[in-house]
Amino acid sequence: MDQLEKLESQSVFILREAYRSFKELVMLWSIGKDSTVLLWLARKAFFGHVPIPLMHVDTAFKVPAMIEYRDQLARDWKLNMIVGQNVAALAAKETFPDGKVSRLQCCASLKSEALKHTLSGDWPRRVLDHSTGEYVEVAGGEPYTGVIVGVRADEEGSRSKERYFSPRDSENDWDVGDQPPELWNQFKTDFAPGTHVRIHPLLDWTELNIWEYIERENIPIIDLYFDRGEGKRYRSLGCYPCTTPVDSTATNVAEIITELRGGRFSNIAERSGREQDKEDGAGLETLRRDGYM
């Protein structure tokens, strides 16, 4: 069994443990490479069917191609697709692109708050109706207490502090210092009532592992990751006002793998193009402690 097979096996095991352990379970899908690999693994874990609803937090500032890709794949794969949004903040134009708040405040409102309230069932959700191919608004419903997320420990400093099963309090706040030990593949899945648990099946994967797996499995991935003749491509996807592409001429998965194996980005953080990470010295950890993905 090679390294990718070991990682795949571990991730499938974590997904099945999560499905067994949590009644109200949801998987976050950002439309990026990591969460799309996670979605692919879920299809493998459950023999082509994904019994877990997917949730996307739509800030209204994603690159339009991301939304088109999301909806096309959701229709093709018959996914139970849920979309959450901070409609009030958008209506009041309390966003960074509108010049009213900082990047971090915008992320906290359009991402963290939207995620927490959609998970809790406080806010309405839009759900894809496969009979029409359109989204319909429904009442929030029961809260989701188990949340599967496609984060990797090597991607950013705060994520290296996570566990495979990482508890949050009833407000989705994260106490970094109070994490259960996970030794010898023994995982704590029994938590006190009211606890929200983030589940991280990709925690030990690297950026290179992700791209190698995409190539091996021929996973359909959004083309924003590839150079389209301008000598630039996205390495990490986010909102277009706060995300910049990197210099790269890689036009396909194999060329991205060659770049990574050759150390092309060895001294450049994967999220270097995500401006909100730079606004505060511990910007992403600050957001993540308060419920961010």
MARMIKOL-419651 format. One record per residue (C-alpha): residue in one letter; x, y, z. Coordinates in steps of 0.25 Angstrom, whole numbers, plus 2048, in hexadecimal, padded with zeros to 3 digits. Layout:
<atoms>
+---------+-----+-----+-----+
! residuo !   u !   v !   w !
+---------+-----+-----+-----+
!       A !   X !   Y !   Z !
...
+---------+-----+-----+-----+
</atoms>
This chain:
<atoms>
+---------+-----+-----+-----+
! residuo !   u !   v !   w !
+---------+-----+-----+-----+
!       M ! 800 ! 800 ! 800 !
!       D ! 806 ! 80D ! 7FC !
!       Q ! 805 ! 81B ! 803 !
!       L ! 7F9 ! 81F ! 7FB !
!       E ! 7F2 ! 812 ! 7FE !
!       K ! 7F5 ! 813 ! 80D !
!       L ! 7EF ! 822 ! 80D !
!       E ! 7E3 ! 81D ! 805 !
!       S ! 7E0 ! 812 ! 80F !
!       Q ! 7E2 ! 81B ! 81B !
!       S ! 7D8 ! 825 ! 815 !
!       V ! 7CE ! 81B ! 811 !
!       F ! 7CE ! 815 ! 820 !
!       I ! 7CD ! 823 ! 826 !
!       L ! 7C1 ! 826 ! 81D !
!       R ! 7BA ! 819 ! 820 !
!       E ! 7BD ! 81B ! 82F !
!       A ! 7B7 ! 829 ! 82E !
!       Y ! 7AA ! 824 ! 827 !
!       R ! 7A9 ! 819 ! 832 !
!       S ! 7AB ! 823 ! 83D !
!       F ! 7A3 ! 82F ! 83A !
!       K ! 794 ! 830 ! 837 !
!       E ! 794 ! 83E ! 832 !
!       L ! 7A0 ! 83E ! 828 !
!       V ! 7A4 ! 848 ! 81D !
!       M ! 7B0 ! 849 ! 814 !
!       L ! 7B5 ! 857 ! 810 !
!       W ! 7B9 ! 859 ! 802 !
!       S ! 7C0 ! 865 ! 7FE !
!       I ! 7C2 ! 861 ! 7EF !
!       G ! 7D1 ! 861 ! 7F1 !
!       K ! 7DA ! 855 ! 7EE !
!       D ! 7DB ! 850 ! 7FC !
!       S ! 7CC ! 84F ! 7FF !
!       T ! 7C9 ! 84A ! 7F1 !
!       V ! 7D3 ! 83E ! 7F4 !
!       L ! 7CC ! 83D ! 801 !
!       L ! 7BF ! 83B ! 7F9 !
!       W ! 7C5 ! 831 ! 7F0 !
!       L ! 7CA ! 829 ! 7FD !
!       A ! 7BB ! 82A ! 802 !
!       R ! 7B6 ! 823 ! 7F5 !
!       K ! 7C1 ! 818 ! 7F7 !
!       A ! 7BD ! 816 ! 806 !
!       F ! 7AE ! 815 ! 802 !
!       F ! 7AF ! 80D ! 7F5 !
!       G ! 7AC ! 819 ! 7EC !
!       H ! 7A1 ! 81F ! 7F4 !
!       V ! 7A3 ! 82B ! 7FE !
!       P ! 79A ! 829 ! 809 !
!       I ! 79F ! 836 ! 810 !
!       P ! 799 ! 843 ! 80C !
!       L ! 7A3 ! 84D ! 806 !
!       M ! 7A3 ! 85C ! 80B !
!       H ! 7A9 ! 868 ! 804 !
!       V ! 7AA ! 875 ! 80A !
!       D ! 7A8 ! 87F ! 7FF !
!       T ! 7AE ! 88D ! 802 !
!       A ! 7A8 ! 892 ! 7F4 !
!       F ! 7B7 ! 896 ! 7F1 !
!       K ! 7BC ! 889 ! 7EC !
!       V ! 7C1 ! 888 ! 7DE !
!       P ! 7B5 ! 885 ! 7D5 !
!       A ! 7BB ! 878 ! 7CF !
!       M ! 7BC ! 872 ! 7DD !
!       I ! 7AD ! 873 ! 7DF !
!       E ! 7AB ! 86D ! 7D1 !
!       Y ! 7B4 ! 862 ! 7D4 !
!       R ! 7AD ! 85F ! 7E1 !
!       D ! 79F ! 85F ! 7DB !
!       Q ! 7A3 ! 856 ! 7CF !
!       L ! 7AA ! 84C ! 7D8 !
!       A ! 79F ! 84C ! 7E2 !
!       R ! 795 ! 849 ! 7D7 !
!       D ! 79E ! 83E ! 7D0 !
!       W ! 7A1 ! 837 ! 7DD !
!       K ! 793 ! 839 ! 7E3 !
!       L ! 798 ! 840 ! 7EF !
!       N ! 790 ! 844 ! 7FB !
!       M ! 795 ! 853 ! 7FA !
!       I ! 792 ! 85E ! 804 !
!       V ! 796 ! 86C ! 803 !
!       G ! 797 ! 876 ! 80E !
!       Q ! 799 ! 885 ! 80D !
!       N ! 799 ! 891 ! 816 !
!       V ! 78E ! 898 ! 80F !
!       A ! 78C ! 8A4 ! 819 !
!       A ! 79B ! 8A8 ! 818 !
!       L ! 79B ! 8A7 ! 809 !
!       A ! 78E ! 8AF ! 808 !
!       A ! 794 ! 8BA ! 811 !
!       K ! 7A1 ! 8BA ! 809 !
!       E ! 7A9 ! 8B7 ! 816 !
!       T ! 7B5 ! 8B1 ! 80E !
!       F ! 7C3 ! 8B4 ! 80B !
!       P ! 7C0 ! 8B6 ! 7FC !
!       D ! 7B6 ! 8C0 ! 800 !
!       G ! 7C0 ! 8C7 ! 808 !
!       K ! 7B9 ! 8C6 ! 815 !
!       V ! 7C1 ! 8BC ! 81D !
!       S ! 7CF ! 8B6 ! 81D !
!       R ! 7D2 ! 8A9 ! 816 !
!       L ! 7D2 ! 8A1 ! 823 !
!       Q ! 7C5 ! 8A7 ! 827 !
!       C ! 7BF ! 8A3 ! 81A !
!       C ! 7C4 ! 895 ! 81B !
!       A ! 7BE ! 894 ! 829 !
!       S ! 7B1 ! 899 ! 824 !
!       L ! 7AF ! 892 ! 817 !
!       K ! 7B7 ! 886 ! 81A !
!       S ! 7B7 ! 883 ! 829 !
!       E ! 7AA ! 888 ! 82D !
!       A ! 7A3 ! 883 ! 820 !
!       L ! 7A9 ! 875 ! 823 !
!       K ! 7A5 ! 875 ! 832 !
!       H ! 797 ! 87A ! 830 !
!       T ! 794 ! 870 ! 824 !
!       L ! 79A ! 865 ! 82C !
!       S ! 792 ! 868 ! 838 !
!       G ! 785 ! 869 ! 830 !
!       D ! 782 ! 878 ! 834 !
!       W ! 782 ! 87D ! 826 !
!       P ! 77B ! 878 ! 81A !
!       R ! 783 ! 86F ! 810 !
!       R ! 782 ! 86E ! 801 !
!       V ! 781 ! 85F ! 7FC !
!       L ! 783 ! 85A ! 7EE !
!       D ! 776 ! 854 ! 7E9 !
!       H ! 77B ! 849 ! 7DF !
!       S ! 76D ! 848 ! 7D9 !
!       T ! 76F ! 857 ! 7D3 !
!       G ! 77E ! 859 ! 7D5 !
!       E ! 77B ! 866 ! 7DD !
!       Y ! 77D ! 86A ! 7EB !
!       V ! 772 ! 86B ! 7F4 !
!       E ! 772 ! 872 ! 802 !
!       V ! 76E ! 86A ! 80E !
!       A ! 76D ! 86C ! 81D !
!       G ! 77A ! 869 ! 824 !
!       G ! 776 ! 85C ! 82B !
!       E ! 77E ! 854 ! 835 !
!       P ! 78C ! 858 ! 838 !
!       Y ! 798 ! 851 ! 832 !
!       T ! 7A1 ! 84C ! 83E !
!       G ! 7AB ! 845 ! 835 !
!       V ! 7B2 ! 84C ! 82A !
!       I ! 7BC ! 846 ! 820 !
!       V ! 7C7 ! 850 ! 81B !
!       G ! 7D2 ! 84E ! 811 !
!       V ! 7DD ! 855 ! 819 !
!       R ! 7EB ! 850 ! 818 !
!       A ! 7F6 ! 852 ! 823 !
!       D ! 801 ! 857 ! 81A !
!       E ! 7F8 ! 862 ! 813 !
!       E ! 7F8 ! 86C ! 81E !
!       G ! 7FE ! 86D ! 82D !
!       S ! 7F1 ! 86D ! 835 !
!       R ! 7EC ! 860 ! 82D !
!       S ! 7F8 ! 859 ! 832 !
!       K ! 7F2 ! 85A ! 840 !
!       E ! 7E5 ! 852 ! 83C !
!       R ! 7E2 ! 844 ! 83F !
!       Y ! 7DA ! 83A ! 836 !
!       F ! 7CE ! 83C ! 83F !
!       S ! 7CF ! 84A ! 844 !
!       P ! 7C5 ! 84F ! 84E !
!       R ! 7BF ! 85D ! 84E !
!       D ! 7B5 ! 863 ! 859 !
!       S ! 7A6 ! 865 ! 856 !
!       E ! 7AA ! 872 ! 84F !
!       N ! 7B4 ! 86C ! 846 !
!       D ! 7BF ! 872 ! 84E !
!       W ! 7CC ! 86B ! 84E !
!       D ! 7D5 ! 869 ! 85A !
!       V ! 7E2 ! 866 ! 854 !
!       G ! 7E8 ! 861 ! 861 !
!       D ! 7DD ! 857 ! 864 !
!       Q ! 7DF ! 84D ! 859 !
!       P ! 7DD ! 83E ! 85C !
!       P ! 7EA ! 835 ! 85A !
!       E ! 7E9 ! 82C ! 84D !
!       L ! 7F4 ! 821 ! 84F !
!       W ! 7F5 ! 814 ! 847 !
!       N ! 7E8 ! 817 ! 83F !
!       Q ! 7E0 ! 818 ! 84B !
!       F ! 7D6 ! 823 ! 849 !
!       K ! 7CC ! 829 ! 853 !
!       T ! 7BE ! 82B ! 84D !
!       D ! 7B6 ! 82B ! 859 !
!       F ! 7B4 ! 83A ! 85E !
!       A ! 7AB ! 841 ! 868 !
!       P ! 79E ! 845 ! 863 !
!       G ! 79E ! 853 ! 85C !
!       T ! 7AC ! 851 ! 857 !
!       H ! 7AF ! 853 ! 848 !
!       V ! 7BA ! 84B ! 842 !
!       R ! 7C2 ! 84E ! 836 !
!       I ! 7C7 ! 841 ! 82E !
!       H ! 7D4 ! 842 ! 826 !
!       P ! 7D6 ! 836 ! 81D !
!       L ! 7E1 ! 83D ! 815 !
!       L ! 7E9 ! 842 ! 821 !
!       D ! 7F6 ! 83A ! 81D !
!       W ! 7F5 ! 83D ! 80E !
!       T ! 7FF ! 847 ! 808 !
!       E ! 7FD ! 850 ! 7FC !
!       L ! 805 ! 846 ! 7F4 !
!       N ! 7FD ! 83A ! 7F8 !
!       I ! 7F0 ! 841 ! 7F4 !
!       W ! 7F5 ! 844 ! 7E6 !
!       E ! 7FB ! 836 ! 7E5 !
!       Y ! 7ED ! 830 ! 7E9 !
!       I ! 7E6 ! 839 ! 7DF !
!       E ! 7EF ! 834 ! 7D4 !
!       R ! 7EE ! 825 ! 7D8 !
!       E ! 7DE ! 826 ! 7DA !
!       N ! 7DC ! 82F ! 7CE !
!       I ! 7D3 ! 838 ! 7D7 !
!       P ! 7CC ! 843 ! 7D0 !
!       I ! 7D2 ! 850 ! 7D6 !
!       I ! 7CF ! 85F ! 7D3 !
!       D ! 7D8 ! 865 ! 7C8 !
!       L ! 7DB ! 871 ! 7D0 !
!       Y ! 7E7 ! 869 ! 7D6 !
!       F ! 7ED ! 869 ! 7C8 !
!       D ! 7F4 ! 874 ! 7C0 !
!       R ! 7EC ! 878 ! 7B4 !
!       G ! 7F7 ! 880 ! 7AC !
!       E ! 7F9 ! 88B ! 7B6 !
!       G ! 805 ! 885 ! 7BE !
!       K ! 7FC ! 884 ! 7CA !
!       R ! 7F3 ! 87B ! 7D1 !
!       Y ! 7EC ! 87A ! 7DF !
!       R ! 7F2 ! 871 ! 7E9 !
!       S ! 7E8 ! 873 ! 7F4 !
!       L ! 7D9 ! 877 ! 7F0 !
!       G ! 7D1 ! 882 ! 7F8 !
!       C ! 7C9 ! 88F ! 7F6 !
!       Y ! 7CE ! 896 ! 7E9 !
!       P ! 7D1 ! 8A4 ! 7F0 !
!       C ! 7DA ! 89D ! 7FA !
!       T ! 7E1 ! 892 ! 7F2 !
!       T ! 7EC ! 894 ! 7E8 !
!       P ! 7F2 ! 889 ! 7DF !
!       V ! 801 ! 885 ! 7DF !
!       D ! 80B ! 886 ! 7D4 !
!       S ! 80B ! 878 ! 7CE !
!       T ! 80A ! 872 ! 7C0 !
!       A ! 804 ! 865 ! 7C4 !
!       T ! 7F8 ! 862 ! 7BB !
!       N ! 7F4 ! 854 ! 7C0 !
!       V ! 7F5 ! 84B ! 7CC !
!       A ! 802 ! 844 ! 7C8 !
!       E ! 809 ! 852 ! 7C7 !
!       I ! 805 ! 856 ! 7D4 !
!       I ! 80A ! 849 ! 7DA !
!       T ! 818 ! 84C ! 7D3 !
!       E ! 818 ! 85A ! 7D9 !
!       L ! 815 ! 855 ! 7E7 !
!       R ! 81F ! 849 ! 7E6 !
!       G ! 82A ! 853 ! 7E1 !
!       G ! 828 ! 85C ! 7ED !
!       R ! 822 ! 867 ! 7E5 !
!       F ! 81A ! 86D ! 7F1 !
!       S ! 823 ! 867 ! 7FC !
!       N ! 824 ! 875 ! 802 !
!       I ! 817 ! 87B ! 7FE !
!       A ! 80B ! 878 ! 807 !
!       E ! 7FF ! 871 ! 800 !
!       R ! 7F6 ! 87B ! 805 !
!       S ! 7FF ! 887 ! 801 !
!       G ! 7F5 ! 88C ! 7F8 !
!       R ! 7EA ! 88D ! 803 !
!       E ! 7EA ! 89B ! 807 !
!       Q ! 7E2 ! 899 ! 814 !
!       D ! 7ED ! 891 ! 81A !
!       K ! 7F6 ! 89D ! 819 !
!       E ! 7ED ! 8A7 ! 820 !
!       D ! 7F0 ! 8A2 ! 82E !
!       G ! 7FD ! 89B ! 832 !
!       A ! 7F4 ! 88F ! 837 !
!       G ! 7E9 ! 892 ! 82D !
!       L ! 7E4 ! 884 ! 829 !
!       E ! 7E5 ! 87E ! 837 !
!       T ! 7DD ! 88A ! 83D !
!       L ! 7D2 ! 887 ! 833 !
!       R ! 7D3 ! 878 ! 835 !
!       R ! 7D2 ! 879 ! 844 !
!       D ! 7C5 ! 880 ! 841 !
!       G ! 7BF ! 876 ! 838 !
!       Y ! 7C6 ! 878 ! 82B !
!       M ! 7C9 ! 86C ! 822 !
+---------+-----+-----+-----+
</atoms>
